[in-house]
Amino acid sequence: MPGVYAIDSYPRLQRLVLTSNTVESLGPVPIPSEPPLPRLKHLSLSFNKLRTWQDIDHISGWCPAIESLTLTGNPLVEGKLLFMG
């Protein structure tokens, strides 16, 4: 999550809503032993531009205490992107 270190000063943050922020990808945590959002339990990434399940797999590294995740409205697909033509 590029820009996530801007919220490092909120280590007790438990709920984060990033709905409609044009988030396109989530990379792995730069330092796995130091998750940026260690107490985050609820994350909403609805209506962004997340396309791969690999991005979703990275969330547990960023937020190891995650309990609920909302992904409504993202164009997630399995494997490679398929184009209908």
C-alpha positions in Angstrom: 0.0 0.0 0.0 2.0 3.0 -1.2 1.6 5.9 1.2 0.7 3.7 4.1 3.7 4.9 6.1 1.9 8.3 6.4 -0.3 6.6 9.0 2.5 5.1 11.0 1.7 7.6 13.7 -1.5 5.7 14.4 -0.3 2.3 15.7 -3.6 1.7 17.5 -5.8 2.2 14.4 -8.3 -0.6 14.2 -10.6 0.5 11.3 -9.6 2.0 7.9 -11.9 2.9 5.1 -10.1 3.4 1.7 -13.2 3.2 -0.4 -13.0 4.9 -3.9 -9.3 5.9 -3.6 -8.2 4.3 -7.0 -6.0 1.8 -5.2 -4.5 -0.3 -8.0 -2.2 -2.7 -6.2 -0.8 -3.8 -2.9 2.8 -4.9 -2.7 4.4 -7.0 -0.1 5.4 -5.4 3.2 9.0 -4.0 2.9 10.0 -5.3 6.4 7.8 -8.4 7.2 8.8 -8.3 10.9 7.4 -4.8 11.2 3.8 -4.6 9.9 2.7 -1.0 9.4 -0.8 -1.6 10.7 -0.4 -4.2 13.5 -3.8 -3.7 15.2 -5.9 -3.0 12.1 -9.0 -5.3 12.3 -11.3 -3.9 9.7 -10.3 -2.7 6.2 -12.5 -1.5 3.4 -11.0 -1.3 -0.1 -14.3 -1.2 -1.9 -14.6 0.4 -5.3 -10.9 0.7 -6.1 -9.0 -0.9 -9.0 -7.6 -4.0 -7.4 -7.3 -6.7 -10.2 -5.4 -9.6 -8.8 -5.8 -12.0 -5.8 -2.0 -11.7 -5.3 -2.6 -8.2 -4.1 -5.2 -9.4 -1.6 -2.7 -12.1 -0.3 -0.4 -9.2 0.8 -3.0 -7.7 3.2 -2.2 -10.1 6.0 1.4 -8.9 5.9 0.3 -5.3 6.2 -2.4 -6.0 8.7 -1.8 -9.2 10.7 -4.8 -8.7 13.0 -7.3 -8.3 10.1 -10.7 -9.7 10.8 -12.9 -8.2 8.1 -12.1 -7.1 4.6 -14.5 -5.4 2.2 -13.6 -5.6 -1.5 -16.9 -4.9 -3.2 -16.6 -3.2 -6.7 -13.0 -4.2 -7.5 -12.3 -5.9 -10.8 -10.6 -9.0 -9.3 -9.9 -11.8 -11.6 -8.4 -15.3 -11.4 -4.9 -15.7 -13.0 -4.3 -13.7 -16.1 -6.7 -11.0 -17.3 -9.1 -12.4 -19.9 -10.4 -10.2 -22.7 -13.7 -11.0 -24.3 -13.8 -9.9 -27.9 
